[in-house]
Amino acid sequence: MTVRLNPYISFSDNAREALEFYREVFGGELEISTFEGMPPEMLADPADATKVMHGYLSTPDGFSLMCADTPAGMPRTVGDDVSVSLSGDDLAKLTGWWEKLSASGSVTVPFVQAPWGDTFGMCVDGFGVHWMVNAAGAQ
């Protein structure tokens, strides 16, 4: 079982361009998923369908960078657009970290099964740091 910690950056309609730039800078493999095909609760505005729901750059040097476009109706404040992402396949460990991080602050997205099959949540800890926690679902 593995877990990893990495930055997660939110953009306003240019996440794909940013991810391609970072791939040119650092090299590596890029994976991009859009909002197209997501359940209606994740796609409030059809214009968001081609926006990046989740982008992941894995570099030859072991860096991981995740990015996404902020969908319509969801606030984005420059300066608050970077979160720390905890992800992996150790549900028990990730759940424990989620409980401790969210207990001191506020939950913005509950830690529950997401439409893509993983357990996912977002919170802001008591120090104002934004966190995303994603536990991979059964493969």
C-alpha positions as CSV (number, residue, x, y, z in Angstrom):
1,M,0.0,0.0,0.0
2,T,1.2,3.5,-0.8
3,V,0.3,7.1,-0.1
4,R,1.8,10.3,-1.5
5,L,1.7,14.0,-0.8
6,N,1.9,16.6,-3.6
7,P,0.6,20.0,-4.6
8,Y,-2.8,20.4,-6.3
9,I,-3.2,23.7,-8.2
10,S,-6.6,25.2,-9.3
11,F,-6.8,27.2,-12.5
12,S,-9.4,29.3,-14.2
13,D,-9.9,27.7,-17.6
14,N,-6.2,27.1,-18.5
15,A,-5.2,24.0,-16.5
16,R,-4.5,22.1,-19.7
17,E,-2.2,24.8,-21.0
18,A,-0.4,24.9,-17.6
19,L,0.0,21.1,-17.4
20,E,1.5,21.0,-20.9
21,F,3.9,23.8,-20.0
22,Y,5.0,21.9,-16.8
23,R,5.5,18.8,-18.9
24,E,7.8,20.8,-21.2
25,V,9.7,22.1,-18.2
26,F,10.0,18.8,-16.1
27,G,9.3,16.1,-18.7
28,G,7.2,13.1,-17.9
29,E,3.8,11.5,-18.5
30,L,0.6,13.6,-18.4
31,E,-2.9,12.3,-17.7
32,I,-5.9,14.5,-18.2
33,S,-9.6,13.9,-17.4
34,T,-12.3,16.4,-18.3
35,F,-15.8,17.0,-16.7
36,E,-17.4,15.5,-19.8
37,G,-19.4,12.4,-18.8
38,M,-19.5,13.3,-15.1
39,P,-22.8,13.2,-13.1
40,P,-24.9,16.3,-13.3
41,E,-24.0,17.4,-9.7
42,M,-20.3,17.7,-11.0
43,L,-21.3,19.6,-14.2
44,A,-23.5,22.5,-13.3
45,D,-22.6,24.3,-16.5
46,P,-22.4,22.4,-19.8
47,A,-19.7,24.9,-20.9
48,D,-17.4,23.2,-18.3
49,A,-17.5,19.8,-20.1
50,T,-14.1,20.2,-21.8
51,K,-12.4,21.8,-18.8
52,V,-9.9,19.7,-16.9
53,M,-11.5,17.9,-13.9
54,H,-8.2,16.3,-13.0
55,G,-4.7,16.5,-14.5
56,Y,-1.7,14.6,-13.3
57,L,1.9,15.0,-14.3
58,S,4.4,12.3,-13.2
59,T,8.0,13.3,-13.9
60,P,11.1,11.1,-14.4
61,D,12.6,12.7,-11.3
62,G,9.7,11.5,-9.1
63,F,7.7,14.8,-8.9
64,S,3.9,14.6,-9.0
65,L,1.9,17.7,-9.9
66,M,-1.9,17.7,-10.0
67,C,-4.1,20.5,-11.5
68,A,-7.7,21.2,-12.4
69,D,-9.9,24.0,-13.8
70,T,-12.4,25.5,-11.3
71,P,-15.9,24.8,-12.6
72,A,-18.6,27.4,-12.9
73,G,-20.2,28.2,-9.5
74,M,-17.2,27.1,-7.5
75,P,-15.2,30.0,-5.9
76,R,-11.5,30.4,-6.8
77,T,-9.4,33.0,-5.0
78,V,-5.9,33.6,-6.3
79,G,-3.6,32.7,-3.4
80,D,-6.0,30.0,-2.1
81,D,-5.7,28.1,-5.4
82,V,-3.1,25.6,-4.1
83,S,-4.1,22.6,-2.0
84,V,-2.0,19.8,-0.6
85,S,-3.2,16.4,-2.0
86,L,-2.9,13.2,0.0
87,S,-3.7,10.1,-2.2
88,G,-3.0,6.4,-2.4
89,D,-4.6,3.1,-1.7
90,D,-4.3,2.8,2.1
91,L,-7.9,3.7,3.0
92,A,-7.4,3.3,6.8
93,K,-4.3,5.6,6.9
94,L,-5.9,8.2,4.6
95,T,-9.2,8.1,6.6
96,G,-7.2,8.7,9.8
97,W,-5.4,11.6,8.4
98,W,-8.7,13.0,7.0
99,E,-10.3,12.8,10.4
100,K,-7.5,14.6,12.1
101,L,-7.1,17.3,9.4
102,S,-10.8,18.1,9.1
103,A,-11.5,18.0,12.9
104,S,-9.6,21.3,13.4
105,G,-11.1,23.2,10.5
106,S,-13.9,22.9,8.1
107,V,-15.1,20.3,5.5
108,T,-15.7,21.7,2.0
109,V,-16.4,18.3,0.4
110,P,-17.3,15.3,2.6
111,F,-15.0,12.3,2.6
112,V,-17.3,9.9,0.7
113,Q,-17.3,7.7,-2.4
114,A,-16.9,10.0,-5.5
115,P,-18.4,9.4,-8.9
116,W,-15.1,8.1,-10.2
117,G,-15.1,5.3,-7.5
118,D,-12.6,6.6,-5.1
119,T,-13.2,8.0,-1.6
120,F,-12.6,11.7,-1.8
121,G,-12.9,14.8,0.4
122,M,-11.7,18.4,0.7
123,C,-11.2,20.4,3.9
124,V,-9.4,23.4,5.3
125,D,-7.5,22.6,8.5
126,G,-7.3,24.9,11.5
127,F,-4.3,26.7,10.1
128,G,-6.1,27.6,6.8
129,V,-4.3,25.0,4.7
130,H,-6.5,23.4,2.0
131,W,-6.3,19.6,1.7
132,M,-7.6,17.1,-0.7
133,V,-7.7,13.4,0.3
134,N,-8.3,10.6,-2.2
135,A,-8.3,6.9,-1.4
136,A,-8.3,4.7,-4.5
137,G,-11.3,2.5,-4.9
138,A,-11.1,-1.2,-5.6
139,Q,-9.5,-1.8,-9.0
